[in-house]
Each structure stands twice: as C-alpha cells, then as structure tokens.
C-alpha cells in the first residue's frame, strides 16, 4: 500500500505584473481560476490531503475557491518558497510523501504528477525538470560528471557557466515528508533575495546521499507559469488548442480549431460539427450529428442528436431534443426543455418553458413560464405575459393549437387543444378547444380624415 500523499500548493504571491487587486491565482483561465486548474490536477491523484498556502489577498482566496475539504495555511510574511512549504507542514502526514505544486502553473497534467508521486513513494526525491531554449529567470539543474543532480542554483545566484545550462527547475517536486521536514528546518537565507529557497533542500539531500531522480513533462506548456496578462492569454490559447485537438481526435469537426473556447466540459457524440467563435461554458453535451453554427454561446445544456443550432444563439441551462432547429439569434434560458423536432426561430426567447414535439415558435416571440404541447404553431410577435409585478404565472398551450401573430397571453391562462387565436388577440381568459378566439377592436375608416401637416416657421 502506497504511503499517504499530501499535495501542497503554493499560492501566496501577489502577482505584481498582473497589475490587479485580484490575487494572481484567482485570475481565470478557460472560465476557472488558475488555482482551480491546479486543484483539479491534484484531485486526480486521490491524495490524502491538499493544503493551499495563501497570503496576498487574505481570506478572499479560500472564500472564492470554496473548498472545505482543502486545508489552508497562511504565509505571513512571505519569505520564499521554503518558508511557504514550512507553513503547510502541520497539515502533512509525516509517514507519507509531499508533492509541491504552484497555483499559477495551471496546465500541469495529472499523468506527469502521478509519475513523480510513484518515485517519492519508493523513497526517492523526484524533481520535475525541463529543457528550455531560453532558460532566463529559471533555476538551473546542476549535475556532476556522472549526470547526477547535485544542486539547483537560482538564476540570480548563478555563475556564468551555470547560466549556460538549459535544463531548469520547474519548482515541482515530490519527496518523503519526514525528510522534507528535516531539511526545511535547516534552510538558510544567505542569497541575493534573502529568502528561504525550497530548492536548497536538493543540496541537503545530495549531501545525505539521497537518490535525486528527475521527471520531465510531455510538453513545455505543462510547466509554464503566469506572471502577466500576456502570459495568461498565451496559456489560454494553449489550453483551448489542447481541448480542440482532443475533440478532433474524438471525431468532432472544428471548422477552425483556433477559434473555439471551452470553459468547462464539452462532451460530443459522433460526427458533430462546430463552426467558428463558439463558446461552451459549464457542462455541455452534444448528441450525434449535432451542428453548432458560428458565434453561439452554450452553457450547461444538453442537445439531442441531429439538432441544428444556427448562428448567434445563446443557450443557457436548456435541454433540447433530437432533430430540433434553433435560431439564428435565439435565446434559450434556464428551465427550457424542447422535445424532438421543435423549431425555435430568429429572435425568440424562451425561459422555463416546455415545448412539445414538432411545435414551432419561429419569429420574434417571448414564451416564458409556459407549457406548450405537440404540433403547436406560435406566430410572430407572441408574448406570454407571465409576470404581474410581484409573482410569475404559467401559460398552458395544449396540443395542435394555433397562436396568431401579435398575440399576448396574460397568465395564468390555458389555450385548449386545437384552439386558434386570431392575430392581435390579448387573451385574458381560457380559450376553449377547437374554436377560434379573438379580441379585436372593430376596424373603422374615417372618411375625409387628413393627416396633420407640420407647420414651418417663417425665415
């Protein structure tokens, strides 16, 4: 049985170059705080405990993340990475291993971390290193003639020959907790920054003859951190491209993989097609052969097989059946449920409405707090007047009803099965089944009437 693993995430930094009052690790990437991405990678390892070391921003960090299962350790003052990890040690099981991550390195993969945790569980000190074409600013990995790691030297403290080294320390390491506690107690701050460096424990481990083993990420982007908004934007695009590649590998056609934004989880069936500049938020499920045209925003929705979503639609919290047609320019709000073959057209808004099989609302209408039956046709300009200023009321339109254009249904009201409402009707009482209901003023023509003429002032 593997020893218990504690993940320590360092998230105390201010992020001065972000030029923001918001703590750096709370800035969003793909709709989730940077720290949220790191927590997700940590969760995938199934650790015994996760501890986040925070500082800048104070209690806003644990309050915003909202993870009662996470231990929070305050670092105040902030005296370096070694000092930060020391603040977390009271939350660490001394018989297990410790994995140190960084709250501003959001794209680290759980598979990479799992390899490190395995090495540490066998008693080794595992370092995650990477070779960079431009290693400026990173601590260098110094090896002896046999290729063994002997120490890590920070960029500001490195000699000229050490600055030429391209293998750098990512800061991510995993090692036995009891050894880490002993080495942390011996850290000093005799360096250019006057800080307690976590990397100094490597030299201590070497001095004691410990095994120092290195792991490497599958790609450089896994270990890139965020120190500026430009770097944040760069990682956003990298993350989105990763998701696009995964979707295409699963059989999704993306018209332009560079113009896709997935800010949550997007699950697609076979042979889906997604056009450019679409945004998916929360959890979105697309059935087989769904087409999503350009410039759509879809959040927390399920869309059935064969459905076509035309351009510029906003769908939020809706469930859509198979073979439906949506849009263009439709807005489906939370609580909307569309049955198979429903048609929702341009500039139609639905909210908390259930629409039955093969029913159509094709033009310029608002249907809210309503139950619409099968094979109903709702004409252009129809409004369900569901709010009386204090309470919401429901409209029921039964199967095969026909609602004429420019109709207002003042809820609570029911339109019976097969009923027809004439255009321009304001319905305030139930309409009986299979009959025509009208509410119009009598049409008049006034003989001899002349339109007023605008008077012009004398010049």
RACORCOR-V379152 format. One record per residue. N is the residue number from 1. RES is the residue in one small letter. PHI is phi in whole degrees, 0 to 359 (NA if undefined). D_CENTER is the distance of its C-alpha to the mean C-alpha in whole Angstrom. Layout:
BEGIN
n;res;phi;d_center
N;RES;PHI;D_CENTER
N;RES;PHI;D_CENTER
END
This chain:
BEGIN
n;res;phi;d_center
1;x;NA;35
2;x;292;33
3;x;294;33
4;x;298;30
5;x;252;27
6;x;250;26
7;x;260;23
8;x;251;23
9;x;248;20
10;x;273;22
11;x;216;20
12;x;266;23
13;x;291;23
14;x;278;23
15;x;73;22
16;x;304;25
17;x;288;24
18;x;287;21
19;x;50;23
20;x;212;21
21;x;281;22
22;x;284;18
23;x;307;18
24;x;307;17
25;x;287;15
26;x;264;13
27;x;294;12
28;x;276;8
29;x;231;7
30;x;54;5
31;x;79;3
32;x;229;5
33;x;304;9
34;x;311;11
35;x;298;12
36;x;299;10
37;x;295;9
38;x;293;13
39;x;298;14
40;x;296;12
41;x;296;14
42;x;294;17
43;x;302;17
44;x;296;17
45;x;276;21
46;x;64;22
47;x;288;23
48;x;293;26
49;x;203;24
50;x;240;21
51;x;235;23
52;x;253;21
53;x;266;23
54;x;237;22
55;x;201;25
56;x;299;24
57;x;93;22
58;x;61;24
59;x;290;23
60;x;299;20
61;x;292;18
62;x;297;19
63;x;293;18
64;x;289;15
65;x;291;14
66;x;63;16
67;x;243;17
68;x;295;20
69;x;279;21
70;x;264;20
71;x;276;23
72;x;241;23
73;x;239;26
74;x;275;27
75;x;254;28
76;x;208;31
77;x;283;32
78;x;260;30
79;x;242;33
80;x;109;31
81;x;291;29
82;x;296;32
83;x;297;32
84;x;297;28
85;x;296;29
86;x;301;32
87;x;292;30
88;x;272;28
89;x;300;31
90;x;299;32
91;x;263;29
92;x;259;30
93;x;284;32
94;x;295;35
95;x;268;36
96;x;248;33
97;x;242;31
98;x;237;28
99;x;250;25
100;x;256;24
101;x;239;21
102;x;232;19
103;x;291;16
104;x;251;16
105;x;242;16
106;x;277;13
107;x;259;13
108;x;298;16
109;x;267;17
110;x;298;18
111;x;298;21
112;x;294;22
113;x;292;22
114;x;297;24
115;x;297;27
116;x;294;27
117;x;299;27
118;x;296;30
119;x;297;32
120;x;292;32
121;x;294;33
122;x;264;36
123;x;98;37
124;x;274;36
125;x;263;34
126;x;254;31
127;x;247;30
128;x;260;27
129;x;237;28
130;x;209;28
131;x;265;30
132;x;241;29
133;x;297;31
134;x;236;31
135;x;273;31
136;x;305;32
137;x;92;30
138;x;262;30
139;x;290;32
140;x;268;34
141;x;272;35
142;x;261;39
143;x;243;41
144;x;272;44
145;x;296;47
146;x;271;46
147;x;86;42
148;x;275;41
149;x;291;39
150;x;245;41
151;x;188;39
152;x;239;36
153;x;246;37
154;x;292;35
155;x;306;35
156;x;289;37
157;x;255;39
158;x;277;40
159;x;280;43
160;x;302;43
161;x;292;44
162;x;285;40
163;x;294;38
164;x;281;39
165;x;289;37
166;x;261;34
167;x;281;33
168;x;235;31
169;x;275;29
170;x;276;25
171;x;91;26
172;x;272;24
173;x;213;27
174;x;220;28
175;x;200;32
176;x;299;34
177;x;295;33
178;x;296;37
179;x;293;38
180;x;300;35
181;x;300;36
182;x;293;40
183;x;289;39
184;x;300;36
185;x;296;40
186;x;262;41
187;x;291;39
188;x;241;41
189;x;236;40
190;x;275;42
191;x;208;40
192;x;298;39
193;x;266;37
194;x;67;38
195;x;244;35
196;x;266;35
197;x;274;33
198;x;297;32
199;x;297;33
200;x;293;37
201;x;292;36
202;x;293;37
203;x;298;40
204;x;296;41
205;x;296;40
206;x;298;42
207;x;299;45
208;x;268;45
209;x;77;45
210;x;287;41
211;x;283;39
212;x;249;37
213;x;246;35
214;x;249;32
215;x;242;29
216;x;226;27
217;x;289;24
218;x;292;23
219;x;211;22
220;x;300;22
221;x;297;19
222;x;300;18
223;x;248;20
224;x;283;19
225;x;258;19
226;x;246;17
227;x;236;20
228;x;210;20
229;x;292;18
230;x;295;19
231;x;294;18
232;x;299;15
233;x;296;15
234;x;297;16
235;x;288;14
236;x;302;11
237;x;294;13
238;x;297;14
239;x;298;11
240;x;294;11
241;x;294;14
242;x;302;14
243;x;291;12
244;x;297;14
245;x;299;17
246;x;294;16
247;x;296;16
248;x;295;19
249;x;297;21
250;x;272;20
251;x;105;22
252;x;267;20
253;x;269;21
254;x;249;19
255;x;299;22
256;x;215;20
257;x;302;18
258;x;281;17
259;x;239;16
260;x;220;13
261;x;229;9
262;x;249;7
263;x;247;3
264;x;157;4
265;x;232;7
266;x;241;10
267;x;248;14
268;x;236;17
269;x;282;20
270;x;280;23
271;x;60;24
272;x;281;21
273;x;230;21
274;x;235;18
275;x;277;20
276;x;283;18
277;x;61;16
278;x;262;14
279;x;239;10
280;x;243;8
281;x;236;6
282;x;66;6
283;x;247;9
284;x;238;11
285;x;239;14
286;x;249;17
287;x;285;21
288;x;299;23
289;x;59;24
290;x;280;22
291;x;246;22
292;x;244;19
293;x;282;21
294;x;293;20
295;x;62;18
296;x;259;16
297;x;240;13
298;x;233;12
299;x;227;10
300;x;46;11
301;x;225;14
302;x;238;17
303;x;235;19
304;x;285;22
305;x;301;24
306;x;78;26
307;x;284;24
308;x;247;24
309;x;254;21
310;x;278;23
311;x;300;22
312;x;63;20
313;x;263;19
314;x;242;17
315;x;235;16
316;x;222;14
317;x;66;15
318;x;245;18
319;x;240;20
320;x;238;22
321;x;284;25
322;x;288;26
323;x;58;28
324;x;275;26
325;x;232;26
326;x;237;24
327;x;90;25
328;x;288;25
329;x;58;24
330;x;262;23
331;x;232;21
332;x;249;20
333;x;262;19
334;x;305;18
335;x;90;21
336;x;281;22
337;x;226;23
338;x;248;25
339;x;280;28
340;x;303;29
341;x;66;30
342;x;289;29
343;x;238;29
344;x;238;27
345;x;260;28
346;x;288;28
347;x;57;27
348;x;249;27
349;x;241;25
350;x;239;24
351;x;215;23
352;x;50;24
353;x;236;26
354;x;249;28
355;x;242;29
356;x;278;32
357;x;305;32
358;x;59;33
359;x;275;33
360;x;228;33
361;x;228;31
362;x;262;32
363;x;212;32
364;x;51;31
365;x;227;31
366;x;237;29
367;x;233;29
368;x;233;28
369;x;50;29
370;x;221;31
371;x;243;32
372;x;247;33
373;x;282;35
374;x;277;36
375;x;52;37
376;x;268;37
377;x;244;37
378;x;248;36
379;x;283;37
380;x;298;36
381;x;78;35
382;x;279;35
383;x;228;34
384;x;268;34
385;x;273;35
386;x;264;33
387;x;235;33
388;x;263;36
389;x;101;35
390;x;225;35
391;x;227;33
392;x;267;32
393;x;229;34
394;x;255;34
395;x;251;35
396;x;241;36
397;x;240;37
398;x;280;39
399;x;307;39
400;x;61;41
401;x;286;41
402;x;235;41
403;x;253;40
404;x;292;42
405;x;296;40
406;x;56;40
407;x;251;40
408;x;245;39
409;x;252;38
410;x;271;39
411;x;286;37
412;x;278;38
413;x;204;40
414;x;234;40
415;x;256;41
416;x;291;44
417;x;302;43
418;x;73;45
419;x;287;45
420;x;237;45
421;x;253;44
422;x;292;46
423;x;303;44
424;x;82;44
425;x;284;44
426;x;251;43
427;x;265;43
428;x;244;44
429;x;231;45
430;x;303;45
431;x;262;46
432;x;290;48
433;x;297;47
434;x;58;49
435;x;228;50
436;x;269;49
437;x;241;48
438;x;230;49
439;x;213;49
440;x;232;50
441;x;287;53
442;x;294;56
443;x;285;56
444;x;235;58
445;x;238;60
446;x;263;62
447;x;294;65
448;x;76;66
449;x;290;63
450;x;236;62
451;x;291;59
452;x;300;59
453;x;251;60
454;x;292;58
455;x;277;61
456;x;257;61
457;x;286;62
458;x;292;66
459;x;280;65
END
